[in-house]
Amino acid sequence: MDLRSLLLSVSLCAATYGVGQAQRLQTNASDTTVSTVVRMDIQQNKVNYAPGETVRFTLEGALPDGAHVRYRYGNTIIGDETLSCPQWTWTPPKDDYRGYLVELYTKKESGEPTVLATTAVDVSSDWGRFPRYGFVSDYDKSKTKDVIEREMAFLNRCHVNGIQFYDWQYKQHSPLGINKKGKLFTTYKDIANRQIVTQVLQDYIATQHAYGMKAMYYDLCFGAFRDAAKDGVSDRWYIFKDKEHRVKDGYNLPKDWKSDILIVNPGNKSWQSYFADRSNDVYQHLDFDGFHIDQLGKRGDVYDYYGEPVDLPAGYATFIEAMKAKNPDRRLVMNSVSSFGAKEIAEAEKTDFLYNELWEEQDKFSDIHNVIKANSDFSKGKKNTVLAAYMNYRKGFPFFNTPGVLLTDAVIFALGGAHIELSGDHMLYSEYFPDHKTQMDNGLRKAIVGYYDFMTAYQNLLRDGGKETNVDVSAADPAVSINAWPPRQGAVAAYAKTFDGKEVIQLLNFRQANSMSWRDLDGTMPEPQQLQNLTLRIKTSGMMSKVWTASPDVNGGSPQSLDFHQADGYLTVTLPSLKYWTMLVLER
């Protein structure tokens, strides 16, 4: 029986305060610290919930005697229940766009409780506010319903709320696999001559929708096969490398693929009308939620059929508008390759969030901040960012280098972004998404779940606006250097934002980093040495009422309240640990 069936069929146990009715509590320092987490796992039935919707949980494994569950918003416990069976429900507060941490724990006669497992809950009426994007890329006969369910259950566990369907198309200029009688092909070949089974597409979409995920079909905004004329694509719609329209711009592909890609002018109104109709065909036959629009980055000087220069970024904006006008209820996301067209895409205002594919021009950790900050500025702070950032690009198989992946995720998440990297069956390391020779080992797979829990649970302190501030942090230990962002090799970087009376400081550990490139091309980034009981001195303005910390590397992301001393404009506090990333929160 799959997870969703189990969650729907079990007889849910009443908790001490009633099913879904959590007692509201206030906290203080003595009841917010935790001891070491003994990792079990908590599954839930969806990736996000509407305000007022009930969450259904299942604990994998036997429920320990005396188990409790509590729910936190930030460091505040908003509910606590005694559990008597491994399935239960919770109805979160009705506030929209909130992230919560869920802790399963047992009490002790003395000392702090033992946290057994953690997970996160996202209460958001729309996925675009806090996008967590994944992908699928294989659609052959091996993808049975059981396989699809298992893959999507993993992405659900990581709270991935949107899925990009990479290279599912029959043809780039006419993506739907359909015959002249209007009947879907049972099977067909994609551009790489891989088998596509239409039923597999349908099964993926249905399974994702059952988990509350959005299913986004992928295609270029301007791609055409060499035989596109027979499907109604006019020569006058292309872009050319010369003013005399002798040489069409294009992208050469391997000879054993179906076709090279020729590039159409995305701003051409006739092409926009043609492709909007093809997109409409897709929606009429497959239950996709929207269109993930791709491009190919800078193309140099290009011209239309009449010899006029083509402004591709301006064309991207009008293409987005045309797709939205044809299907206003469908969602749109568009790639900005190396930030080409990022401003125009953001200002089009019809996309759900912003998406950047990073390459060697933006390969530094500091570039991650620059991209996220620029996107926020372009969108007037309205949209969050997902990055396509391919890890260990030259390393090869069998496994990713865990320290490189976690350090890059730590930086992306700490700066407020998300990282498209997870499919149900592999992690992304190349721009050709079906490549799966490099895999996550068990340790990375387990750590990734914790990182996605952390990003979701604390999304209001990571991705919900806030104002960047300069921060002055130093360590009592002279061997530990701390500098404000941007990061420096051999030091700890501190990045700070303020949120409604809170100063949130992200501490990122580059002390053992052998490069300041996020790509970790050859998989050589070393594991950082964990710092423990690090005394910090932080310049502050105004008095703080509480200080707490949390890290995806420790205690399942559970927060811990800290004693602190404040005098003469400085706050002194001892940080329990820092490995890759620790968040420190100062509340007024």
Number of C-alpha atoms within 10 A of each C-alpha: 8 10 15 19 10 13 20 11 10 12 11 18 15 18 21 15 14 14 16 18 18 23 15 11 10 9 12 12 14 12 14 19 19 18 16 14 20 15 14 15 16 21 22 25 23 24 28 28 23 17 18 13 14 15 21 19 19 21 17 12 10 9 17 15 10 12 19 22 21 18 26 22 16 22 24 17 21 19 21 22 22 19 22 18 18 18 22 23 21 19 16 25 14 13 13 15 20 25 26 26 26 23 24 29 24 17 13 10 6 6 12 16 20 20 24 24 21 28 28 29 24 28 25 20 15 15 23 20 18 29 25 27 25 24 26 24 20 22 25 18 13 11 18 15 14 11 14 21 20 16 19 24 24 18 28 22 21 25 29 29 26 24 27 21 25 19 24 27 21 20 22 23 28 24 21 22 24 18 9 6 6 10 10 16 15 12 18 18 18 19 20 14 13 16 16 24 21 20 19 21 20 16 17 23 22 16 19 25 18 14 21 20 27 22 27 24 25 23 24 21 29 28 25 22 20 13 13 17 11 8 10 12 20 13 13 15 20 26 32 27 19 18 17 13 19 10 12 19 21 21 12 10 13 9 9 9 13 18 20 17 21 22 24 27 28 29 23 20 15 15 23 25 15 16 23 19 16 16 22 16 17 21 18 10 15 16 16 21 20 25 27 23 23 20 20 17 16 14 12 8 13 22 23 23 20 12 15 14 16 19 16 22 20 16 22 26 23 20 27 24 18 18 25 19 13 16 15 13 10 16 21 22 22 28 25 27 19 19 21 18 22 24 18 19 30 26 14 16 17 19 23 22 24 27 32 23 20 21 15 9 9 19 17 18 20 17 16 22 19 15 21 24 18 17 26 18 14 19 20 11 14 16 25 24 27 24 22 23 26 22 23 26 18 13 17 16 12 12 17 25 24 21 19 24 22 19 25 21 24 25 25 22 23 25 20 24 27 26 22 23 22 23 23 19 20 21 25 29 27 18 12 11 19 18 14 18 14 20 19 21 13 10 9 18 16 12 16 20 19 24 21 22 27 27 28 31 26 25 23 20 25 23 22 19 18 19 11 14 14 11 19 16 22 20 19 13 10 8 8 14 16 24 17 19 18 13 20 20 14 17 18 27 24 25 24 23 20 18 16 10 10 17 24 26 24 26 27 24 28 24 21 15 21 13 17 17 18 25 26 27 18 15 20 16 23 16 18 16 13 12 14 12 11 16 15 19 18 17 17 18 11 10 14 17 9 16 22 23 24 26 25 24 21 19 22 26 28 29 24 22 21 20 12 15 11 16 10 8 11 18 20 19 20 17 22 16 18 23 21 26 26 25 25 23 25 20 17 14
